[in-house]
């Protein structure tokens, strides 16, 4: 056998041994991915989102967007800065740098800005510009990946910890593993206490609270669904499914001024991941691949408007992804603002009706 051939076969053997047997901490479970409806029926593909304008390019990978009572827009940048824009053409005003990775943003009625920071926990930037850490652990265990939040009408802050196994840098591994390690908490600023509402969630992500505080919604990104936890009434403490079988990974969710819940679909589902849901060994093989060979988000962009009964009433998409990887959506004054994990700036849609 020629030396070159021997070397080539040896390299191939080493690569195969690595791909199939190299020890990694991933512990994927067997699960059955739900049928993918694709962009059909209530999720039918359309081009309504192609009317989006891209603003504030000085905000890199702004995961979330918030709007204050004066209509000023805020973005959570990938480099830790919280930026404010006083008008569509305005230069950014840097309010603070969290020193982490801010993801979720929302205001309370007093004008305090609450921040879900993946690395720092739940933070609050008060009206005087003081940043404080409110909570970053529960029952002696540090949060792994504080993800999203919403301030409820009751003044309490509902927030998610996406994973207690994987940090934000390894979010793909959490999706590949598909273990129920996410949690939903509520923080009460009056008593400075935190309560665990739900655990055993699959990539706990976006949070939204009903206008009457009767329930809170939490997106399970890797299960393509949104769960509803009842806060009041006869169903208090119970959980049901708000919407499921989505054609894409749900990321952020927020409640609009008219009670409509706006859900961001960050990327279409990946057929390979769905097909391997019952094959954990092969999912470990994917995890061993270089990042550039692993499944990546597609550019098809979309958001859904959902009423409190879980019915889709608005379906806004752009298959070409002019503003893609939408991670959050916020309605204000009949307009929609979008954050993105894969784009510079913020998206703006003049009207969704």
C-alpha positions in Angstrom: 0.0 0.0 0.0 1.4 3.4 -0.9 2.4 5.6 2.0 0.1 8.4 0.9 -2.9 6.0 0.9 -1.9 4.7 4.3 -1.7 8.2 5.7 -5.0 9.1 4.2 -6.8 6.0 5.6 -5.2 6.7 9.0 -6.5 10.3 9.0 -10.0 9.1 8.0 -9.9 6.5 10.8 -8.9 9.0 13.4 -11.7 11.4 12.2 -14.3 8.7 12.4 -13.2 7.6 15.8 -13.4 11.3 16.9 -16.9 11.8 15.4 -18.3 8.6 16.8 -16.6 8.0 20.1 -14.8 11.2 21.4 -16.3 11.9 24.9 -18.4 15.0 25.2 -20.7 16.1 28.0 -23.8 16.1 25.8 -26.5 13.7 27.1 -29.2 13.8 24.4 -32.6 12.2 25.2 -34.9 10.3 22.8 -37.9 12.4 21.9 -40.4 12.5 19.1 -40.4 15.8 17.2 -44.0 16.9 16.4 -45.1 17.0 12.7 -43.9 20.1 11.0 -46.8 21.9 9.3 -44.4 23.9 7.2 -45.5 27.3 6.0 -49.0 26.2 5.2 -52.5 26.8 6.5 -52.5 29.4 9.3 -48.7 29.6 8.9 -48.9 30.1 5.1 -45.9 31.9 3.6 -46.3 35.5 2.6 -44.3 38.6 1.9 -45.9 41.1 4.3 -42.6 41.5 6.3 -40.7 42.7 3.2 -42.1 46.2 4.1 -39.8 46.2 7.1 -37.4 49.1 7.5 -34.0 48.5 9.1 -33.1 51.3 11.6 -30.3 51.9 14.1 -27.5 49.9 12.5 -25.3 51.1 15.4 -27.0 48.4 17.6 -25.2 45.1 16.8 -27.3 41.9 17.2 -29.9 43.5 19.4 -31.7 40.5 20.8 -34.5 42.5 22.3 -36.2 45.8 21.9 -38.2 47.9 24.3 -40.2 51.1 23.9 -40.8 53.5 26.8 -43.9 55.6 27.5 -42.5 58.5 25.3 -41.9 56.2 22.3 -38.1 56.1 22.7 -36.6 52.8 21.5 -34.1 50.7 23.4 -31.9 47.9 22.2 -29.8 45.2 24.0 -26.6 44.9 22.0 -24.3 41.9 21.8 -21.4 43.8 23.4 -23.4 44.4 26.6 -24.6 48.0 25.9 -28.1 49.2 26.5 -28.8 51.8 23.8 -31.6 54.3 23.5 -32.7 56.0 20.3 -34.8 59.1 20.7 -36.0 59.2 17.0 -35.5 57.0 13.9 -32.6 59.1 12.8 -31.0 59.7 16.2 -27.6 58.6 17.2 -27.6 56.1 20.1 -27.4 57.1 23.7 -25.5 54.5 25.7 -27.2 54.1 29.1 -25.1 51.4 30.6 -22.9 48.4 29.8 -24.0 45.3 31.8 -20.7 43.6 31.3 -22.6 40.5 30.2 -25.0 39.7 27.4 -28.3 41.5 27.8 -31.2 39.7 26.2 -34.7 40.6 27.5 -35.8 44.2 28.2 -39.0 45.6 29.7 -40.2 48.7 31.6 -42.3 48.9 34.8 -44.8 51.6 35.3 -42.2 53.7 37.2 -39.9 53.8 34.2 -37.3 51.3 35.6 -35.8 49.1 32.9 -35.5 45.4 33.8 -32.9 43.4 32.0 -32.5 39.7 31.6 -28.8 39.2 31.1 -27.6 35.7 30.1 -24.5 36.0 32.2 -25.5 38.4 35.0 -29.0 37.3 35.9 -32.0 39.7 36.4 -30.9 43.3 36.5 -32.6 46.7 36.9 -31.6 50.0 35.5 -33.5 52.7 37.5 -34.6 56.0 36.2 -31.5 57.6 37.7 -29.2 55.4 35.7 -28.1 53.1 38.5 -27.7 49.4 37.5 -28.3 46.8 40.1 -28.3 43.0 40.2 -31.6 41.8 41.6 -31.1 38.0 41.5 -28.7 35.7 39.8 -29.3 32.4 41.6 -32.1 30.3 43.1 -31.8 27.7 45.9 -28.1 28.1 45.9 -27.7 27.4 42.2 -26.5 30.2 39.8 -28.7 30.8 36.8 -27.2 29.3 33.7 -28.7 31.4 30.9 -31.1 34.1 32.0 -33.1 34.7 28.8 -36.2 36.8 28.7 -38.6 38.7 30.9 -41.8 40.7 31.0 -43.1 43.0 33.8 -46.7 42.0 34.5 -49.6 44.3 35.3 -49.1 43.3 38.9 -45.6 44.8 38.9 -43.9 41.5 39.3 -41.1 40.4 36.9 -41.6 37.1 35.1 -38.4 35.7 33.6 -36.8 32.6 32.2 -33.6 30.7 32.7 -33.2 28.9 29.4 -30.9 26.2 30.6 -29.1 25.3 33.8 -26.6 23.1 31.8 -25.5 25.3 29.0 -24.5 28.9 28.8 -25.5 31.2 25.9 -22.4 30.4 23.9 -23.5 26.8 23.8 -27.2 27.3 23.1 -27.0 24.9 20.1 -25.9 22.1 22.4 -29.0 22.7 24.6 -31.2 22.3 21.5 -29.3 19.1 20.3 -29.5 17.6 23.8 -33.2 18.4 24.3 -33.3 17.9 28.1 -35.9 19.7 30.3 -33.5 22.0 32.2 -35.2 25.4 31.7 -37.2 27.3 34.3 -39.7 30.0 34.7 -39.4 32.4 37.7 -41.2 35.4 39.1 -39.4 38.2 41.0 -41.4 40.5 43.4 -39.7 43.9 43.7 -41.8 44.7 46.8 -40.5 41.8 48.8 -37.3 41.2 46.9 -38.1 37.5 46.6 -38.0 35.1 43.7 -40.3 32.1 43.2 -40.0 29.2 40.9 -43.2 28.7 38.9 -42.1 26.0 36.4 -39.2 23.7 35.8 -38.4 20.9 33.4 -38.8 23.2 30.4 -37.1 22.6 27.0 -35.1 25.8 26.3 -37.3 28.2 28.3 -37.3 31.4 26.2 -39.8 34.2 25.6 -42.1 35.5 28.3 -45.4 37.3 28.1 -48.1 38.0 30.7 -51.8 38.4 30.1 -53.3 41.9 30.5 -55.4 40.7 33.5 -52.4 38.7 35.0 -54.5 35.5 34.7 -51.6 33.6 33.1 -48.0 33.9 31.9 -46.7 32.4 28.7 -43.3 30.8 28.1 -41.8 29.6 24.8 -40.2 26.3 24.7 -37.9 26.9 21.7 -36.6 23.4 21.1 -40.1 21.9 21.4 -41.7 24.4 18.9 -44.5 25.4 21.3 -45.7 27.9 23.9 -46.9 26.9 27.3 -49.4 28.7 29.6 -49.1 28.8 33.3 -52.2 30.0 35.2 -51.6 32.6 37.9 -55.2 33.1 39.0 -58.6 31.4 39.3 -59.6 27.8 39.5 -56.8 26.8 37.2 -54.1 28.5 39.3 -50.8 26.6 39.2 -51.9 24.5 36.3 -50.2 24.4 32.8 -51.6 23.8 29.4 -50.4 24.3 25.8 -51.1 27.7 24.3 -49.9 27.0 20.8 -47.9 24.1 19.4 -46.6 22.5 16.3 -45.0 25.7 15.0 -43.1 25.6 11.7 -40.2 27.5 13.3 -38.2 27.9 16.5 -40.1 30.3 18.7 -37.9 32.9 20.4 -39.3 36.0 22.0 -42.9 36.8 22.8 -44.6 39.9 24.1 -48.0 41.3 24.8 -49.2 44.2 22.6 -51.3 47.2 23.6 -54.5 45.4 22.3 -53.8 42.2 24.1 -52.4 40.4 21.1 -49.3 38.3 21.8 -46.5 38.7 19.3 -44.3 35.7 18.8 -41.0 35.9 17.0 -40.0 32.9 14.8 -36.3 33.1 14.7 -35.7 30.4 12.1 -37.5 27.6 10.3 -37.3 24.2 11.8 -34.4 22.0 10.6 -35.5 18.7 9.0 -32.2 17.0 10.0 -32.7 17.8 13.7 -36.3 16.7 13.5 -35.4 13.4 11.8 -32.7 12.7 14.4 -35.0 13.4 17.4 -35.2 9.7 18.2 -31.5 9.1 17.4 -29.4 10.6 20.2 -26.2 8.9 19.1 -26.3 10.8 15.8 -27.1 14.1 17.5 -23.8 13.6 19.5 -22.0 13.2 16.2 -23.4 16.5 15.0 -22.2 18.1 18.3 -18.7 16.9 17.5 -18.7 18.6 14.1 -17.0 22.0 13.7 -19.5 24.8 14.2 -19.4 25.7 10.5 -20.6 22.2 9.6 -23.5 22.1 12.1 -27.0 23.1 11.2 -27.4 26.9 11.0 -30.4 29.2 11.1 -32.2 29.8 7.8 -33.1 33.3 6.7 -36.9 32.9 6.4 -38.2 35.5 8.8 -41.6 35.6 10.5 -43.7 36.8 13.4 -47.2 35.7 14.5 -49.9 37.7 16.3 -51.9 35.4 18.6 -55.0 36.1 20.6 -55.5 35.0 24.2 -57.3 31.9 23.0 -54.1 30.7 21.2 -55.5 31.5 17.7 -53.2 33.0 15.0 -54.7 36.3 13.9 -51.7 37.9 12.2 -49.1 36.1 10.1 -46.3 38.3 8.8 -43.4 36.7 6.9 -40.5 37.3 4.5 -39.1 34.2 2.9 -36.1 36.2 1.6 -35.2 37.4 5.1 -34.6 41.1 4.5 -34.5 41.3 8.3 -33.8 37.8 9.4 -33.3 35.8 12.6 -36.0 37.8 14.4 -35.6 37.1 18.1 -38.1 39.6 19.5 -41.1 41.7 18.5 -42.6 44.6 20.3 -45.8 46.4 19.4 -46.2 50.1 20.2 -48.8 52.5 18.8 -49.8 50.1 16.0 -46.1 49.7 14.9 -43.9 46.6 15.3 -40.3 46.7 16.3 -38.0 43.7 15.9 -34.7 42.6 17.4 -32.4 40.1 15.7 -29.6 37.7 16.7 -28.1 37.7 13.2 -28.5 41.3 11.9 -27.3 44.7 12.7 -29.9 47.2 13.8 -33.6 47.0 14.6 -36.5 46.2 12.3 -39.5 48.5 12.1 -42.9 47.8 10.5 -45.2 50.8 10.1 -48.4 48.8 10.3 -49.3 45.2 10.8 -53.0 45.5 9.9 
